[in-house]
Amino acid sequence: MVAMSFQGESRRPQLQDFRSDNIAGTSPEIMDAVNAVGAGVAVPYGDDEASARMRATLSEVFEREVDVFPVSTGTAANAISLAALTPPWGSILGHADSHITNDEAGAPEFYTGGAKIVHVTGENSKIDVDALRKAGTKGAGDVHSVQPSVLSLTQATETGSVYDVAEVETLSGIAREAGLRVHMDGARFANALAALDASPADLTWRAGVDVLSFGATKNGAMTADAVVSFDPSLRAELGFRHKRAGQLTSKMRFHSAQLEAYLADDLWLRNARHANAMAARLRDGLAQVPGVKILGQPRANIVFAFIPDEVRAGLKTAGFEFHDDRWERGVTRFVTSFAHTKDDVDALCAAAARGPLPNRPVE
């Protein structure tokens, strides 16, 4: 496995895997924090000192007291959050590109006891205002229909676009008018914050968000995400659902230590800014390759592009890994992480420019 620090770029092997930010390892600061809490003993089930510090830190970050429930996966965070916000006969309004729709094996439906995910359209994987107005009241009060219950926004989206603060406020306002709660899937929340240069509070509870799935694993943590609730009335239910889902770990201090170190000295934002910058560099480099077309409006750390077959073949021959043809023929996804360097990105762009012939000079 290659070293995962992006410092000392010339001292480590080239990182050629762009399939996901999950391929990256763990930030050294987080590894150090886990090792530190491994010594000695601590009270179990989240009543330890590290967990108390972590909750206090997140409350400081969000500029208000929050309830925090550490989990081991983003799927657990989303499923537990949505279960607390949606009755079994309810519906979850989300984009067709969302992670809760495509990548969680029905976990939200299972944990809610049968709630239905209803797709709301919009360009660049973002929910359209007019489409939400229609979906938010469709079937309301009709005993034969699932009841619109919660809006789920993915931030950043699965295609690298982001909702700015005004967009979150507008969509949350529409949801409120329809009597819906608001959930944010923030698996790449730090990347969205970095792209917008916004405050965590402005992008969440001040804009109308009730519960945030706070992602850390994709951005430098080892095995920790969290449910962050801005609504104290949900505290008891989230607590029981957290336990019932098997996420109240006995040695919670290991999750909490990761989250505490993740937030310390703005590590989470530094990692996210770097990942975003590498994506922008990749986007600009690929755009110079004949036949390549950048798709959508990537602002975070995900780049979708149409790549001609011969260019993709050249990249694969050169050893680069990425996802392609999952969406449609020729559509390729690249994801950058805190571990990718300028050299890694430039090497991919150079290989794309060379095409399938290794000896062809770079244009």
C-alpha positions as CSV (number, residue, x, y, z in Angstrom):
1,M,0.0,0.0,0.0
2,V,1.4,3.4,-0.9
3,A,2.0,6.1,1.8
4,M,-0.9,8.3,2.3
5,S,0.6,11.7,3.2
6,F,0.6,14.2,0.5
7,Q,3.7,15.8,1.7
8,G,7.1,14.7,0.3
9,E,5.5,13.9,-3.0
10,S,8.7,12.6,-4.7
11,R,9.3,10.1,-1.9
12,R,6.5,7.8,-2.4
13,P,5.1,5.6,-5.3
14,Q,2.6,7.2,-7.6
15,L,-1.0,6.8,-6.5
16,Q,-2.9,5.7,-9.6
17,D,-6.3,4.7,-8.0
18,F,-9.0,7.3,-8.6
19,R,-12.0,5.1,-8.0
20,S,-13.0,6.6,-4.7
21,D,-11.8,8.8,-1.8
22,N,-12.3,5.6,0.3
23,I,-9.1,4.2,-1.2
24,A,-7.0,6.6,0.9
25,G,-5.6,5.7,4.2
26,T,-5.9,7.6,7.5
27,S,-4.5,10.9,8.4
28,P,-1.5,10.5,10.8
29,E,-3.1,12.8,13.3
30,I,-6.1,10.5,13.5
31,M,-3.9,7.4,13.9
32,D,-2.0,9.1,16.7
33,A,-5.3,9.9,18.5
34,V,-6.6,6.3,18.2
35,N,-3.3,5.0,19.6
36,A,-3.5,7.5,22.5
37,V,-6.9,6.3,23.7
38,G,-5.9,2.7,23.4
39,A,-3.8,3.0,26.5
40,G,-5.4,2.5,29.9
41,V,-9.1,2.1,30.6
42,A,-12.2,4.2,29.9
43,V,-15.9,4.1,30.7
44,P,-17.7,2.3,27.8
45,Y,-20.6,3.2,25.5
46,G,-19.7,6.9,24.9
47,D,-19.4,8.0,28.5
48,D,-15.7,8.4,28.3
49,E,-13.6,11.7,28.3
50,A,-12.7,11.5,24.6
51,S,-16.4,11.3,23.6
52,A,-17.3,14.2,25.9
53,R,-14.5,16.3,24.3
54,M,-15.7,15.3,20.8
55,R,-19.3,16.3,21.5
56,A,-18.1,19.6,22.9
57,T,-15.9,20.2,19.8
58,L,-18.8,19.5,17.4
59,S,-21.0,21.9,19.4
60,E,-18.3,24.5,19.0
61,V,-17.9,23.9,15.3
62,F,-21.7,24.2,14.7
63,E,-22.0,27.2,17.1
64,R,-24.8,25.5,19.2
65,E,-25.3,22.4,21.4
66,V,-25.7,19.4,19.2
67,D,-26.5,15.7,19.9
68,V,-23.8,13.4,18.4
69,F,-24.1,9.7,17.7
70,P,-20.9,8.2,16.3
71,V,-21.3,5.4,13.8
72,S,-19.0,3.2,11.8
73,T,-20.5,3.9,8.3
74,G,-22.2,6.6,6.3
75,T,-25.0,4.1,5.5
76,A,-25.7,3.7,9.2
77,A,-25.7,7.5,9.7
78,N,-28.2,8.0,6.8
79,A,-30.4,5.1,7.8
80,I,-30.6,6.0,11.5
81,S,-31.2,9.7,10.7
82,L,-34.0,9.0,8.2
83,A,-35.6,6.5,10.5
84,A,-35.9,9.2,13.2
85,L,-37.5,11.6,10.8
86,T,-39.8,9.3,8.8
87,P,-42.8,7.1,9.7
88,P,-43.1,3.7,7.9
89,W,-45.9,5.1,5.8
90,G,-43.8,8.2,4.9
91,S,-41.7,9.1,1.9
92,I,-38.1,10.4,1.7
93,L,-37.7,13.0,-1.1
94,G,-34.3,12.7,-2.7
95,H,-32.5,13.0,-6.0
96,A,-32.3,10.0,-8.3
97,D,-28.5,10.3,-8.1
98,S,-28.4,10.2,-4.3
99,H,-26.4,7.7,-2.3
100,I,-29.5,6.7,-0.3
101,T,-31.1,5.6,-3.6
102,N,-28.3,3.9,-5.4
103,D,-25.7,2.6,-2.9
104,E,-27.2,1.5,0.4
105,A,-29.0,-1.8,-0.5
106,G,-32.3,-0.5,0.8
107,A,-30.9,0.4,4.3
108,P,-33.0,3.6,4.6
109,E,-36.2,1.7,3.7
110,F,-35.3,-1.1,6.1
111,Y,-34.5,1.1,9.1
112,T,-37.6,3.3,8.6
113,G,-39.8,0.2,8.6
114,G,-40.8,0.6,4.9
115,A,-40.7,4.3,4.0
116,K,-40.4,4.9,0.3
117,I,-37.7,7.0,-1.4
118,V,-39.3,9.2,-4.0
119,H,-37.1,10.8,-6.6
120,V,-37.2,14.5,-7.2
121,T,-35.6,15.8,-10.4
122,G,-33.0,18.5,-10.9
123,E,-29.8,19.2,-13.0
124,N,-26.3,18.5,-11.7
125,S,-27.7,16.0,-9.2
126,K,-29.3,18.8,-7.2
127,I,-33.0,18.9,-6.4
128,D,-35.0,21.5,-8.4
129,V,-37.1,24.0,-6.5
130,D,-40.3,23.6,-8.6
131,A,-40.0,19.8,-8.6
132,L,-39.7,19.8,-4.8
133,R,-42.8,22.0,-4.5
134,K,-44.8,19.4,-6.4
135,A,-43.3,16.3,-4.6
136,G,-43.7,17.9,-1.2
137,T,-47.5,17.9,-1.3
138,K,-48.2,15.0,-3.6
139,G,-50.5,12.5,-1.9
140,A,-50.5,14.4,1.3
141,G,-53.5,13.4,3.4
142,D,-54.5,10.6,1.0
143,V,-54.6,7.3,3.0
144,H,-53.8,5.4,-0.2
145,S,-50.5,7.2,-0.7
146,V,-47.2,7.4,1.2
147,Q,-47.0,10.7,3.0
148,P,-44.2,13.2,2.1
149,S,-42.2,13.3,5.3
150,V,-38.5,14.3,4.9
151,L,-36.3,16.0,2.3
152,S,-32.8,14.5,2.0
153,L,-30.1,16.6,0.4
154,T,-26.7,15.2,-0.6
155,Q,-23.9,17.6,0.2
156,A,-21.6,17.4,-1.8
157,T,-23.6,15.5,-4.4
158,E,-22.6,12.2,-6.0
159,T,-21.4,14.1,-9.1
160,G,-19.3,16.7,-7.2
161,S,-21.8,19.6,-7.4
162,V,-22.7,21.5,-4.2
163,Y,-25.7,23.3,-2.8
164,D,-24.8,26.8,-1.7
165,V,-26.3,28.2,1.5
166,A,-29.1,30.1,-0.3
167,E,-30.1,26.9,-2.1
168,V,-30.3,24.9,1.1
169,E,-32.3,27.7,2.7
170,T,-34.7,27.8,-0.2
171,L,-35.2,24.0,-0.4
172,S,-35.5,23.7,3.4
173,G,-38.1,26.5,3.4
174,I,-40.2,24.6,0.8
175,A,-39.9,21.5,2.9
176,R,-41.0,23.3,6.0
177,E,-44.1,24.8,4.2
178,A,-45.1,21.3,3.3
179,G,-44.5,20.0,6.8
180,L,-41.4,18.0,6.0
181,R,-38.3,17.5,8.1
182,V,-34.8,18.1,6.5
183,H,-31.9,15.6,6.4
184,M,-28.5,16.3,4.9
185,D,-26.3,13.4,3.7
186,G,-22.9,14.9,4.4
187,A,-20.6,12.1,3.5
188,R,-18.5,14.8,1.8
189,F,-19.7,17.6,4.0
190,A,-16.2,19.0,4.5
191,N,-15.6,19.1,0.7
192,A,-18.8,21.1,0.3
193,L,-17.7,23.5,3.1
194,A,-14.3,23.9,1.5
195,A,-15.8,24.6,-1.9
196,L,-18.2,27.2,-0.6
197,D,-16.0,28.7,2.2
198,A,-19.1,28.7,4.3
199,S,-19.6,28.0,8.0
200,P,-20.9,24.7,9.2
201,A,-23.8,26.4,11.0
202,D,-24.8,28.4,8.0
203,L,-24.9,25.4,5.8
204,T,-26.9,23.3,8.2
205,W,-29.2,24.3,11.0
206,R,-29.3,28.0,10.2
207,A,-30.5,27.0,6.7
208,G,-33.2,24.6,8.1
209,V,-31.4,21.2,8.4
210,D,-32.7,19.0,11.3
211,V,-30.2,16.2,11.1
212,L,-26.8,15.8,9.4
213,S,-25.0,12.6,8.5
214,F,-21.5,13.9,9.2
215,G,-18.9,12.2,7.1
216,A,-15.3,11.8,8.1
217,T,-14.2,8.4,6.7
218,K,-13.8,9.6,3.1
219,N,-11.7,12.5,4.2
220,G,-9.0,11.1,6.5
221,A,-10.8,9.2,9.3
222,M,-10.4,5.4,9.8
223,T,-13.9,4.1,10.7
224,A,-15.9,6.9,12.0
225,D,-18.9,9.0,10.8
226,A,-21.6,10.5,13.0
227,V,-25.3,11.5,13.2
228,V,-25.4,15.1,14.3
229,S,-28.8,16.3,15.4
230,F,-29.8,20.0,15.8
231,D,-33.2,19.1,17.2
232,P,-33.2,18.2,20.9
233,S,-36.6,16.6,20.6
234,L,-35.0,13.8,18.6
235,R,-32.4,13.0,21.3
236,A,-34.2,10.0,22.9
237,E,-35.3,8.4,19.7
238,L,-31.9,8.8,18.0
239,G,-30.3,7.2,21.1
240,F,-32.5,4.2,21.0
241,R,-32.2,3.8,17.2
242,H,-28.4,4.2,17.5
243,K,-28.4,1.3,20.0
244,R,-30.9,-0.8,18.1
245,A,-28.9,-0.5,14.9
246,G,-25.8,-1.9,16.6
247,Q,-23.9,1.3,16.4
248,L,-23.6,2.1,20.1
249,T,-20.1,0.5,20.4
250,S,-18.8,-0.5,23.8
251,K,-15.4,1.2,23.1
252,M,-16.9,4.3,21.6
253,R,-13.7,6.2,22.5
254,F,-12.0,4.9,19.4
255,H,-14.7,6.5,17.2
256,S,-14.7,9.6,19.2
257,A,-11.0,10.0,19.2
258,Q,-11.1,9.9,15.4
259,L,-13.7,12.6,15.2
260,E,-12.0,14.8,17.7
261,A,-8.7,14.6,15.8
262,Y,-10.5,15.1,12.5
263,L,-11.8,18.5,13.7
264,A,-8.6,19.6,15.6
265,D,-6.6,22.3,13.9
266,D,-9.0,22.3,10.9
267,L,-7.6,19.0,9.7
268,W,-10.9,18.1,8.1
269,L,-11.0,21.3,6.1
270,R,-7.3,21.1,5.1
271,N,-7.8,17.6,3.8
272,A,-11.0,18.6,2.0
273,R,-9.4,21.7,0.4
274,H,-6.6,19.6,-0.9
275,A,-8.9,16.9,-2.3
276,N,-11.0,19.6,-4.0
277,A,-7.9,21.3,-5.4
278,M,-6.7,18.0,-6.9
279,A,-10.1,17.5,-8.5
280,A,-10.0,21.0,-10.1
281,R,-6.5,20.3,-11.4
282,L,-7.7,17.0,-12.8
283,R,-10.7,18.6,-14.4
284,D,-8.6,21.3,-16.0
285,G,-6.0,18.8,-17.2
286,L,-8.5,16.4,-18.7
287,A,-10.4,19.2,-20.4
288,Q,-7.3,19.8,-22.6
289,V,-7.3,16.2,-24.0
290,P,-9.0,16.0,-27.4
291,G,-12.3,14.1,-27.3
292,V,-12.7,14.5,-23.5
293,K,-15.8,16.4,-22.2
294,I,-16.2,17.3,-18.6
295,L,-19.8,16.6,-17.4
296,G,-21.8,18.6,-14.9
297,Q,-20.4,21.3,-12.6
298,P,-17.9,19.6,-10.3
299,R,-16.9,21.8,-7.4
300,A,-15.9,19.2,-4.8
301,N,-13.6,16.2,-5.3
302,I,-15.5,14.2,-7.9
303,V,-15.1,14.7,-11.6
304,F,-17.3,13.0,-14.3
305,A,-16.2,13.1,-17.9
306,F,-16.9,11.5,-21.2
307,I,-13.7,9.8,-22.1
308,P,-13.2,8.2,-25.6
309,D,-12.6,4.5,-25.6
310,E,-9.0,4.8,-26.8
311,V,-8.1,7.3,-24.1
312,R,-9.6,5.1,-21.4
313,A,-7.8,2.1,-22.8
314,G,-4.5,4.0,-22.6
315,L,-5.2,5.0,-19.0
316,K,-5.9,1.4,-18.0
317,T,-2.8,0.2,-19.8
318,A,-0.8,2.7,-17.8
319,G,-2.2,1.3,-14.6
320,F,-4.8,3.9,-13.6
321,E,-8.0,2.8,-12.0
322,F,-11.4,4.5,-12.1
323,H,-15.0,3.7,-12.5
324,D,-16.5,3.8,-16.0
325,D,-19.5,2.6,-18.0
326,R,-21.5,2.3,-14.7
327,W,-23.6,5.3,-15.7
328,E,-23.6,5.2,-19.5
329,R,-21.1,4.2,-22.2
330,G,-18.0,6.3,-22.1
331,V,-18.9,8.2,-18.8
332,T,-16.0,7.9,-16.4
333,R,-15.8,9.0,-12.7
334,F,-12.6,10.1,-11.0
335,V,-12.5,10.9,-7.3
336,T,-9.6,12.6,-5.6
337,S,-8.7,12.4,-1.9
338,F,-6.4,14.1,0.6
339,A,-3.8,11.5,-0.3
340,H,-3.6,12.4,-4.0
341,T,-0.8,14.8,-5.1
342,K,-0.2,17.1,-8.0
343,D,2.2,14.5,-9.4
344,D,-0.5,11.8,-9.3
345,V,-3.0,14.0,-11.1
346,D,-0.5,15.3,-13.6
347,A,0.6,11.7,-14.4
348,L,-3.0,10.7,-15.2
349,C,-3.6,13.8,-17.4
350,A,-0.3,13.1,-19.2
351,A,-1.4,9.4,-19.8
352,A,-4.7,10.6,-21.1
353,A,-3.1,12.9,-23.5
354,R,-0.8,10.2,-24.8
355,G,-3.7,7.9,-25.6
356,P,-3.2,4.2,-26.3
357,L,0.3,4.5,-27.7
358,P,2.9,4.6,-24.9
359,N,5.6,6.2,-27.1
360,R,3.4,9.0,-28.4
361,P,4.7,12.4,-27.1
362,V,2.5,14.3,-24.7
363,E,0.7,17.1,-26.5
